[in-house]
Amino acid sequence: MTRGNRIRIRCVYQDMGFSDMPRRLRVLTGVLLLVGALVLALLVSTWPAQTDDGRRPQRPGRAERTEAPGRPQRTEAPPAPARPQARPNIVLITTDDQTDTEMRFMPRTRRLLGRAGIEFTDAINPHPLCCPARAEILTGEYAHNNGVRHNDGPYGGWPAFVAGNEKENLGPWLRRAGYRTAFVGKNLNEYTFEEPRPRGWDFYSPTGARTYSYYGTTFYNDGEPRGFGEKYVADIVRDESVRLIKEYAPRRAPFFLWASHVGPHAAYVDGWGPPVPARRHAEMFSDLRLSTRDKASFNEDDMSDKPAAISGRDRLSLPALTRQVRDRARSLQAIDQANARTVRALRRSGELDNTLIVFVSDNGFLLGEHRLFGKNYPYEEALQVPLLLRGPGIEPGSTSTATASMVDLAPTFLDLAGVLGKVRRAGHTDGITLQPGWAEGAPVNDTSLIQAGTSDPEALAAFGWEWRGVRTGRWTYARWWDGSEELYDRREDRFQIDNVADRAAYAPVLGELRRRYRSLEDCSGVSQCEQQDFGTVPQPR
């Protein structure tokens, strides 16, 4: 013991009254004090000044404190540790009728999913209509295989779906694979609460009454229908999604959650009209200009080369379209906020790094191009959809030029769940898994079957469809129910103004695309539908 230490201990004896103790007791007490001091000094010297990420460490039992300039301090619990798990969770977020270009109104989604994940720049719904799109997501199959060709009629809606797919679709497949499964939001058209509860879902809460009213919507709530008063529909989907993530995250089984939003679909409030935004967003974008008016196809001058079904249409009103696009942009704001809340809930639960998040619209939408307002047409604005993915194995900020189709989503999810081969051996799914696309960025499918069903008796009797055809990286071909054809070279005519189907120079191209269509019109399974090697399309003469 050094002289300095002996002096300090003697002072402590005197200050604490130990000098009156017997000598042996004083020695023993001094030794104990010295040992305690040395242990304390050792602990202090080994406590790190900073953690690896540059922050000062938290004290044991204390939550991390974060500060933001100009805001009061909040205490927030750190994220829970992620559980070890080979298979990722899957969160699917869908919008309704959103165009690819309307992603510019969703900055949070672009930042949290696009910049933190991958964007497929050539994503399409090959059947650009609400109900067939959701059937494609659930089955991974084209409409001629899953039976859902339209929103209503003999080949449409929820009745057509359950007729052939009740036991075999994404919910039961993932449930049997050990996933917890949940659905919240807009379902297939013509679904009602009187329908039997579908199999394969741990929690099932589609919308019922007032689906398109945006306010006052009723949800099935797993068999106990619930209204949420005047709560905005996107906020309901948001809060239910967050609640389910909190419930499922601590469990050992991975989970699949489908959050199905209504916006920016048209609203039905005393008749059809523009979508209804959340009241907090109702004054935004008051100066927004209709961007589609700059396209050469906007209110197209010469429609004589278009099929009879659309060639006689009148020009659309610019003020009416402008009102539509402003309310569409406004309605997307609550969904953008909901997406951010979903990501935050996954982060706080410790599951973000082990979750594939997919954001996609069911179909695109025409906003004045070719004098059309709507969907279900063989034009890029209807076929193209936004598709962003974030999750394990995906390089942040990457893009893929692979042609990703709506029928590819279910095979991708099944692949991640480890049961794609089993489902395919049972005779299901037409699509491919998109994992090679996000791992390598190489195109995996260049020729896609495109089609649109109908409920029109004349068209059903003559053809069974409104139109059908094929789309490649360069060409779009469609045959309508009345026998008329369209052919567009999108490399030279990206707005699809000049239909060249009847021009002699394009006869070789037309013949090849007709051949591809005939090969795909009754395809079944991935080898026939998405993996055929057609070779190259001949050049125009």
C-alpha positions as CSV (number, residue, x, y, z in Angstrom):
1,M,0.0,0.0,0.0
2,T,1.4,3.4,-0.9
3,R,1.9,6.2,1.5
4,G,-0.7,8.3,-0.2
5,N,-3.3,5.6,0.2
6,R,-2.5,5.2,3.9
7,I,-3.0,8.9,4.4
8,R,-6.4,8.8,2.6
9,I,-7.6,5.8,4.6
10,R,-6.5,7.5,7.8
11,C,-8.5,10.6,6.9
12,V,-11.6,8.4,6.2
13,Y,-11.1,6.7,9.6
14,Q,-11.1,10.0,11.4
15,D,-14.0,11.5,9.4
16,M,-16.2,8.5,10.0
17,G,-15.2,8.0,13.7
18,F,-13.2,4.8,13.1
19,S,-10.2,6.1,15.0
20,D,-11.9,5.0,18.3
21,M,-12.2,1.4,17.1
22,P,-9.8,-1.4,18.2
23,R,-6.7,-1.7,16.0
24,R,-7.6,-5.0,14.4
25,L,-11.1,-3.8,13.5
26,R,-9.6,-0.6,12.0
27,V,-7.2,-2.6,9.8
28,L,-10.0,-4.9,8.6
29,T,-12.3,-2.0,7.8
30,G,-9.5,-0.2,5.9
31,V,-8.8,-3.2,3.8
32,L,-12.5,-3.5,2.8
33,L,-12.6,0.2,1.9
34,L,-9.5,-0.1,-0.2
35,V,-10.8,-3.1,-2.1
36,G,-14.1,-1.3,-2.8
37,A,-12.3,1.7,-4.1
38,L,-10.1,-0.3,-6.4
39,V,-13.2,-2.2,-7.8
40,L,-15.0,1.1,-8.4
41,A,-12.0,2.6,-10.2
42,L,-11.8,-0.5,-12.4
43,L,-15.5,-0.2,-13.4
44,V,-15.2,3.5,-14.2
45,S,-12.0,3.0,-16.4
46,T,-13.7,0.2,-18.5
47,W,-17.0,2.0,-19.1
48,P,-16.9,3.1,-22.8
49,A,-17.2,6.8,-23.6
50,Q,-19.1,6.0,-26.9
51,T,-20.7,3.0,-28.6
52,D,-19.7,1.7,-32.0
53,D,-22.2,4.0,-33.7
54,G,-20.8,7.1,-32.0
55,R,-23.5,7.6,-29.3
56,R,-22.9,7.6,-25.6
57,P,-24.1,4.3,-24.1
58,Q,-27.3,4.1,-22.1
59,R,-27.1,3.4,-18.4
60,P,-28.5,0.0,-17.5
61,G,-32.3,0.1,-17.1
62,R,-32.6,3.5,-18.8
63,A,-34.2,4.1,-22.2
64,E,-32.3,6.0,-24.8
65,R,-33.0,9.7,-24.8
66,T,-33.2,11.5,-28.2
67,E,-33.3,15.2,-28.8
68,A,-34.6,17.2,-31.8
69,P,-33.9,20.9,-32.2
70,G,-36.8,23.0,-31.0
71,R,-38.8,20.0,-29.7
72,P,-39.1,18.7,-26.1
73,Q,-37.2,15.6,-25.2
74,R,-39.0,12.3,-25.5
75,T,-38.0,9.0,-23.9
76,E,-38.5,6.1,-26.3
77,A,-37.8,2.4,-25.8
78,P,-35.1,1.0,-28.0
79,P,-36.1,-1.5,-30.7
80,A,-36.7,-5.0,-29.5
81,P,-34.1,-7.5,-30.7
82,A,-35.1,-9.4,-33.8
83,R,-35.8,-13.1,-33.3
84,P,-33.6,-15.5,-35.1
85,Q,-35.6,-16.7,-38.1
86,A,-34.7,-18.1,-41.5
87,R,-37.9,-17.0,-43.3
88,P,-38.8,-13.3,-43.4
89,N,-42.0,-11.7,-42.5
90,I,-43.9,-10.3,-45.5
91,V,-45.9,-7.1,-45.5
92,L,-47.9,-6.3,-48.7
93,I,-49.3,-2.8,-49.1
94,T,-51.6,-2.1,-52.1
95,T,-53.3,1.0,-53.4
96,D,-56.2,1.1,-55.8
97,D,-55.9,2.7,-59.3
98,Q,-52.7,4.5,-58.6
99,T,-50.5,5.5,-61.6
100,D,-46.8,5.0,-61.6
101,T,-46.2,8.7,-61.9
102,E,-48.2,9.5,-58.8
103,M,-45.4,8.1,-56.7
104,R,-44.1,11.7,-56.7
105,F,-46.8,12.5,-54.2
106,M,-45.5,9.9,-51.7
107,P,-42.1,11.1,-50.5
108,R,-42.1,8.9,-47.3
109,T,-42.8,5.8,-49.3
110,R,-40.1,6.6,-51.9
111,R,-37.6,7.2,-49.1
112,L,-38.4,4.3,-46.8
113,L,-39.0,1.7,-49.5
114,G,-37.5,2.9,-52.7
115,R,-34.3,4.4,-51.5
116,A,-34.0,1.7,-48.8
117,G,-34.9,-1.1,-51.3
118,I,-35.5,-1.7,-55.0
119,E,-37.8,-0.2,-57.6
120,F,-39.0,-2.3,-60.5
121,T,-39.2,0.2,-63.3
122,D,-41.2,-2.1,-65.7
123,A,-43.8,-3.5,-63.3
124,I,-47.2,-4.3,-64.9
125,N,-50.6,-5.7,-64.1
126,P,-51.3,-7.8,-67.2
127,H,-55.0,-7.6,-66.3
128,P,-55.5,-3.9,-65.4
129,L,-58.7,-4.0,-63.3
130,C,-59.4,-4.2,-59.5
131,C,-60.9,-7.6,-58.9
132,P,-58.7,-9.6,-61.4
133,A,-55.6,-7.9,-59.9
134,R,-56.4,-9.1,-56.4
135,A,-57.2,-12.6,-57.7
136,E,-53.8,-12.6,-59.4
137,I,-52.1,-11.6,-56.1
138,L,-53.9,-14.3,-54.2
139,T,-53.3,-17.1,-56.8
140,G,-50.3,-16.1,-58.8
141,E,-52.3,-17.1,-61.8
142,Y,-53.8,-15.5,-64.9
143,A,-57.5,-15.0,-65.1
144,H,-58.1,-17.9,-67.5
145,N,-56.7,-20.1,-64.7
146,N,-58.1,-18.6,-61.5
147,G,-61.5,-17.8,-63.1
148,V,-61.7,-14.1,-62.2
149,R,-61.9,-12.1,-65.5
150,H,-63.9,-9.1,-64.4
151,N,-65.3,-7.2,-61.4
152,D,-68.8,-8.6,-61.9
153,G,-70.8,-10.8,-64.2
154,P,-70.5,-14.6,-64.8
155,Y,-66.7,-14.5,-64.7
156,G,-66.1,-11.8,-62.1
157,G,-66.1,-10.7,-58.5
158,W,-65.8,-12.6,-55.2
159,P,-68.2,-15.4,-56.3
160,A,-65.9,-16.3,-59.3
161,F,-62.9,-16.3,-57.0
162,V,-64.2,-18.6,-54.3
163,A,-65.7,-21.0,-56.9
164,G,-62.3,-22.3,-57.8
165,N,-59.8,-20.9,-55.3
166,E,-61.3,-21.1,-51.8
167,K,-58.8,-23.7,-50.5
168,E,-55.9,-22.9,-52.7
169,N,-54.6,-19.3,-52.5
170,L,-52.0,-17.2,-50.8
171,G,-53.7,-17.2,-47.3
172,P,-54.0,-21.0,-46.9
173,W,-50.6,-21.6,-48.6
174,L,-48.7,-19.4,-46.2
175,R,-50.8,-20.5,-43.2
176,R,-49.9,-24.1,-43.9
177,A,-46.3,-23.0,-44.3
178,G,-46.3,-21.8,-40.7
179,Y,-47.0,-18.1,-41.2
180,R,-49.4,-16.0,-39.2
181,T,-51.7,-14.4,-41.8
182,A,-53.7,-11.2,-41.7
183,F,-55.8,-9.2,-44.2
184,V,-57.1,-5.6,-43.7
185,G,-58.8,-3.4,-46.2
186,K,-60.5,-3.5,-49.6
187,N,-61.3,-7.0,-50.8
188,L,-62.4,-8.4,-54.1
189,N,-65.5,-6.8,-55.6
190,E,-68.9,-8.2,-54.6
191,Y,-67.6,-9.5,-51.3
192,T,-70.1,-9.1,-48.4
193,F,-70.1,-9.9,-44.7
194,E,-72.7,-12.6,-45.4
195,E,-70.1,-14.6,-47.2
196,P,-68.5,-17.5,-45.3
197,R,-65.2,-16.5,-43.7
198,P,-62.4,-17.7,-46.1
199,R,-59.9,-20.2,-44.9
200,G,-56.2,-19.5,-44.2
201,W,-56.4,-16.2,-42.3
202,D,-55.6,-15.8,-38.6
203,F,-57.1,-12.3,-38.8
204,Y,-59.5,-11.2,-41.6
205,S,-61.0,-7.7,-41.8
206,P,-62.0,-6.6,-45.3
207,T,-64.2,-3.5,-45.8
208,G,-67.9,-3.9,-46.2
209,A,-70.4,-1.1,-46.1
210,R,-69.2,2.2,-47.5
211,T,-66.0,0.8,-48.9
212,Y,-65.6,3.8,-51.3
213,S,-66.9,6.5,-49.0
214,Y,-63.5,7.0,-47.3
215,Y,-65.3,7.9,-44.0
216,G,-67.8,5.7,-42.1
217,T,-66.5,2.5,-43.6
218,T,-67.3,-0.8,-41.8
219,F,-64.7,-3.5,-41.4
220,Y,-65.4,-7.2,-40.9
221,N,-63.1,-7.3,-37.9
222,D,-62.7,-11.1,-37.9
223,G,-66.4,-11.8,-37.7
224,E,-67.4,-9.0,-35.4
225,P,-68.2,-6.1,-37.9
226,R,-67.0,-2.8,-36.6
227,G,-67.4,0.8,-37.6
228,F,-64.8,3.4,-36.6
229,G,-67.0,6.5,-36.5
230,E,-65.6,9.3,-38.6
231,K,-62.1,7.9,-38.8
232,Y,-60.5,8.0,-42.2
233,V,-60.3,4.7,-44.0
234,A,-56.5,4.8,-44.6
235,D,-56.0,5.6,-40.9
236,I,-58.0,2.5,-39.9
237,V,-55.9,0.3,-42.2
238,R,-52.8,1.9,-40.8
239,D,-53.7,1.4,-37.1
240,E,-54.9,-2.1,-37.6
241,S,-51.6,-2.9,-39.4
242,V,-49.5,-1.5,-36.6
243,R,-51.6,-3.4,-34.0
244,L,-51.1,-6.7,-35.9
245,I,-47.3,-6.1,-36.2
246,K,-47.1,-5.5,-32.4
247,E,-49.1,-8.6,-31.8
248,Y,-47.2,-10.9,-34.2
249,A,-43.7,-9.7,-33.8
250,P,-42.9,-11.3,-30.4
251,R,-44.1,-14.7,-31.7
252,R,-41.7,-17.3,-33.1
253,A,-43.7,-17.8,-36.4
254,P,-43.2,-15.3,-39.3
255,F,-46.2,-13.3,-40.4
256,F,-47.8,-12.2,-43.6
257,L,-49.8,-9.0,-43.5
258,W,-51.8,-7.5,-46.5
259,A,-52.8,-3.9,-46.0
260,S,-55.2,-3.1,-48.8
261,H,-55.9,0.6,-49.2
262,V,-58.8,2.1,-51.1
263,G,-57.2,5.3,-52.3
264,P,-56.9,6.9,-54.8
265,H,-59.9,5.0,-56.3
266,A,-63.0,7.2,-57.1
267,A,-65.3,7.8,-54.1
268,Y,-69.0,6.9,-53.9
269,V,-70.8,9.5,-51.8
270,D,-74.3,10.2,-53.2
271,G,-72.9,9.0,-56.6
272,W,-69.4,8.5,-58.0
273,G,-66.9,11.4,-57.8
274,P,-63.2,12.1,-57.1
275,P,-61.6,10.4,-54.1
276,V,-62.1,11.9,-50.7
277,P,-58.9,12.9,-49.0
278,A,-58.4,13.0,-45.2
279,R,-59.6,16.3,-43.8
280,R,-56.1,17.2,-42.7
281,H,-55.0,17.0,-46.4
282,A,-58.0,18.6,-48.1
283,E,-56.3,21.9,-48.9
284,M,-53.1,20.5,-50.3
285,F,-52.1,20.7,-54.0
286,S,-54.6,23.5,-54.7
287,D,-52.2,24.7,-57.5
288,L,-51.4,21.2,-58.9
289,R,-51.4,21.2,-62.7
290,L,-52.6,18.2,-64.8
291,S,-49.3,16.8,-66.0
292,T,-50.9,14.4,-68.5
293,R,-52.0,17.3,-70.7
294,D,-48.3,17.6,-71.9
295,K,-48.5,14.1,-73.5
296,A,-49.1,13.8,-77.2
297,S,-51.8,11.3,-76.4
298,F,-53.8,13.6,-74.2
299,N,-57.3,14.1,-75.7
300,E,-55.7,12.5,-78.8
301,D,-56.6,14.4,-82.0
302,D,-57.0,11.5,-84.4
303,M,-58.7,8.4,-82.8
304,S,-59.7,6.8,-86.2
305,D,-57.1,4.1,-85.8
306,K,-58.4,3.0,-82.4
307,P,-60.9,0.2,-81.9
308,A,-64.6,1.0,-82.2
309,A,-65.0,0.7,-78.5
310,I,-63.0,3.9,-77.9
311,S,-62.6,5.7,-81.3
312,G,-65.8,7.7,-81.0
313,R,-65.2,9.1,-77.6
314,D,-65.4,12.9,-76.9
315,R,-62.6,14.9,-75.5
316,L,-62.4,15.1,-71.7
317,S,-62.9,18.2,-69.6
318,L,-59.6,19.7,-68.4
319,P,-61.1,21.3,-65.2
320,A,-62.8,18.0,-64.3
321,L,-59.6,16.1,-64.8
322,T,-57.7,18.7,-62.8
323,R,-60.0,18.3,-59.9
324,Q,-59.6,14.5,-60.1
325,V,-55.8,14.6,-60.0
326,R,-55.7,17.0,-57.1
327,D,-58.0,14.8,-55.0
328,R,-56.1,11.7,-56.0
329,A,-52.8,13.3,-54.8
330,R,-54.5,14.4,-51.6
331,S,-55.9,10.9,-50.9
332,L,-52.4,9.4,-51.2
333,Q,-51.1,11.5,-48.4
334,A,-52.7,9.4,-45.6
335,I,-51.4,6.3,-47.3
336,D,-47.9,7.7,-47.4
337,Q,-48.2,8.5,-43.7
338,A,-49.5,5.0,-43.1
339,N,-46.5,3.4,-44.9
340,A,-44.1,5.4,-42.7
341,R,-46.0,4.2,-39.5
342,T,-45.8,0.6,-40.7
343,V,-42.0,0.8,-41.2
344,R,-41.7,2.5,-37.8
345,A,-43.7,-0.3,-36.1
346,L,-41.5,-2.9,-37.8
347,R,-38.4,-1.1,-36.6
348,R,-39.5,-0.7,-33.1
349,S,-40.5,-4.4,-32.9
350,G,-37.0,-5.4,-34.1
351,E,-38.5,-7.0,-37.3
352,L,-37.7,-4.5,-40.0
353,D,-34.5,-6.1,-41.1
354,N,-36.2,-9.5,-41.3
355,T,-39.3,-8.3,-43.3
356,L,-40.0,-8.0,-47.0
357,I,-42.2,-5.0,-47.5
358,V,-43.9,-4.7,-50.9
359,F,-45.7,-1.6,-52.2
360,V,-47.8,-1.9,-55.4
361,S,-51.0,-0.6,-57.0
362,D,-53.6,-3.1,-58.3
363,N,-53.5,-1.3,-61.7
364,G,-52.6,1.9,-63.4
365,F,-55.0,4.6,-64.7
366,L,-55.5,6.8,-67.7
367,L,-56.0,10.5,-67.0
368,G,-57.0,11.9,-70.4
369,E,-54.7,9.9,-72.6
370,H,-56.5,8.7,-75.7
371,R,-59.6,10.6,-74.4
372,L,-59.9,8.0,-71.6
373,F,-60.5,8.2,-67.9
374,G,-60.1,4.8,-66.4
375,K,-58.4,1.4,-66.7
376,N,-58.8,-2.0,-68.4
377,Y,-57.2,-0.8,-71.6
378,P,-54.0,-2.1,-73.3
379,Y,-52.1,1.1,-72.9
380,E,-49.1,1.7,-70.7
381,E,-50.8,4.1,-68.3
382,A,-53.2,1.3,-67.3
383,L,-50.8,-1.6,-67.4
384,Q,-47.8,0.1,-65.6
385,V,-47.9,0.0,-61.7
386,P,-45.5,1.3,-59.1
387,L,-43.6,-1.6,-57.4
388,L,-41.2,-1.0,-54.5
389,L,-39.6,-3.7,-52.3
390,R,-37.5,-3.5,-49.2
391,G,-36.1,-6.5,-47.3
392,P,-33.4,-9.1,-46.7
393,G,-31.0,-9.5,-49.6
394,I,-32.2,-6.3,-51.4
395,E,-29.6,-3.7,-52.1
396,P,-30.8,-0.3,-50.9
397,G,-31.3,2.3,-53.7
398,S,-31.3,-0.3,-56.5
399,T,-33.5,-0.6,-59.6
400,S,-34.4,-3.5,-61.8
401,T,-35.5,-3.4,-65.4
402,A,-37.0,-6.8,-65.2
403,T,-40.6,-7.1,-66.3
404,A,-42.3,-7.8,-63.0
405,S,-46.0,-8.9,-63.3
406,M,-48.8,-9.0,-60.7
407,V,-48.8,-12.8,-61.1
408,D,-45.2,-12.9,-59.8
409,L,-46.0,-11.7,-56.3
410,A,-47.5,-14.9,-54.9
411,P,-44.6,-17.1,-56.3
412,T,-42.1,-14.6,-54.8
413,F,-43.8,-14.8,-51.3
414,L,-44.0,-18.6,-51.6
415,D,-40.4,-18.8,-52.6
416,L,-39.4,-16.8,-49.4
417,A,-41.6,-19.1,-47.3
418,G,-39.9,-22.1,-48.8
419,V,-43.0,-23.7,-50.3
420,L,-43.0,-22.6,-53.9
421,G,-42.0,-26.0,-55.2
422,K,-44.7,-27.7,-53.2
423,V,-47.4,-25.4,-54.4
424,R,-46.3,-25.7,-58.0
425,R,-46.2,-29.5,-57.8
426,A,-49.9,-29.3,-56.8
427,G,-50.6,-27.5,-60.1
428,H,-50.8,-23.8,-59.0
429,T,-49.2,-20.4,-59.9
430,D,-48.2,-19.2,-63.4
431,G,-45.7,-16.5,-62.3
432,I,-42.0,-16.4,-61.5
433,T,-40.2,-15.5,-58.3
434,L,-38.7,-12.0,-58.5
435,Q,-35.7,-12.8,-56.3
436,P,-33.4,-13.1,-59.3
437,G,-34.5,-9.7,-60.5
438,W,-33.6,-7.9,-57.3
439,A,-30.4,-9.9,-56.8
440,E,-29.0,-9.4,-60.3
441,G,-31.2,-6.8,-62.0
442,A,-31.5,-8.9,-65.2
443,P,-34.8,-9.2,-67.1
444,V,-36.4,-12.5,-66.4
445,N,-39.5,-12.3,-68.6
446,D,-39.9,-10.4,-71.9
447,T,-43.3,-11.5,-73.2
448,S,-46.4,-11.2,-71.0
449,L,-49.9,-12.2,-71.7
450,I,-52.2,-9.1,-71.3
451,Q,-56.0,-9.2,-71.2
452,A,-59.2,-7.7,-70.0
453,G,-62.5,-9.5,-69.2
454,T,-66.0,-8.2,-69.7
455,S,-69.6,-8.6,-68.5
456,D,-71.0,-7.5,-71.8
457,P,-73.2,-10.4,-73.2
458,E,-72.2,-9.7,-76.9
459,A,-68.5,-9.6,-76.2
460,L,-68.8,-12.7,-74.0
461,A,-70.6,-14.6,-76.8
462,A,-68.2,-13.4,-79.5
463,F,-64.8,-13.7,-77.7
464,G,-65.2,-14.3,-74.0
465,W,-63.0,-11.2,-73.3
466,E,-62.9,-7.5,-74.0
467,W,-59.4,-7.9,-75.5
468,R,-56.4,-10.0,-75.2
469,G,-52.8,-9.8,-76.5
470,V,-49.1,-9.7,-75.5
471,R,-46.7,-7.1,-74.4
472,T,-42.9,-7.3,-74.8
473,G,-40.1,-4.8,-73.8
474,R,-40.8,-3.0,-77.1
475,W,-44.2,-4.0,-78.5
476,T,-47.8,-4.1,-77.5
477,Y,-50.3,-6.2,-79.4
478,A,-54.1,-6.5,-78.6
479,R,-57.0,-8.2,-80.3
480,W,-60.4,-6.9,-79.4
481,W,-63.6,-8.9,-79.1
482,D,-64.9,-7.4,-82.4
483,G,-61.8,-8.6,-84.2
484,S,-60.0,-5.3,-84.4
485,E,-56.3,-5.3,-83.6
486,E,-53.8,-2.8,-82.2
487,L,-50.0,-2.9,-82.6
488,Y,-47.7,-0.3,-81.1
489,D,-43.9,0.1,-81.3
490,R,-43.3,1.8,-77.9
491,R,-39.7,2.4,-78.7
492,E,-40.6,4.8,-81.6
493,D,-44.1,5.7,-80.3
494,R,-44.0,5.7,-76.5
495,F,-47.5,7.3,-76.2
496,Q,-49.1,4.6,-78.4
497,I,-50.7,7.1,-80.8
498,D,-50.0,5.3,-84.2
499,N,-51.7,1.9,-84.5
500,V,-49.5,0.1,-87.1
501,A,-51.4,-3.2,-87.1
502,D,-52.6,-2.7,-90.7
503,R,-49.3,-1.4,-92.2
504,A,-47.5,-3.8,-94.5
505,A,-44.1,-3.0,-93.1
506,Y,-45.1,-4.3,-89.7
507,A,-46.6,-7.6,-91.0
508,P,-43.7,-9.7,-89.7
509,V,-44.0,-8.2,-86.3
510,L,-47.7,-8.6,-86.2
511,G,-47.4,-12.3,-87.3
512,E,-44.9,-13.0,-84.5
513,L,-46.9,-11.4,-81.8
514,R,-50.0,-13.2,-82.9
515,R,-48.0,-16.4,-82.6
516,R,-46.9,-15.6,-79.1
517,Y,-50.5,-14.7,-78.1
518,R,-51.8,-18.1,-79.4
519,S,-49.0,-19.8,-77.4
520,L,-50.0,-18.0,-74.2
521,E,-53.8,-17.7,-74.4
522,D,-54.3,-21.0,-72.7
523,C,-51.0,-21.3,-70.9
524,S,-50.9,-23.0,-67.5
525,G,-48.0,-23.0,-65.1
526,V,-44.7,-21.1,-65.1
527,S,-43.0,-23.1,-67.8
528,Q,-45.8,-22.2,-70.3
529,C,-46.8,-18.8,-69.1
530,E,-43.6,-17.0,-68.1
531,Q,-40.6,-19.0,-69.1
532,Q,-41.1,-19.6,-72.8
533,D,-38.2,-18.7,-75.0
534,F,-39.7,-17.0,-78.0
535,G,-36.5,-15.7,-79.5
536,T,-36.4,-12.2,-81.0
537,V,-39.2,-10.2,-82.7
538,P,-38.4,-9.5,-86.3
539,Q,-37.7,-6.0,-87.4
540,P,-40.3,-4.0,-89.5
541,R,-39.5,-4.1,-93.2
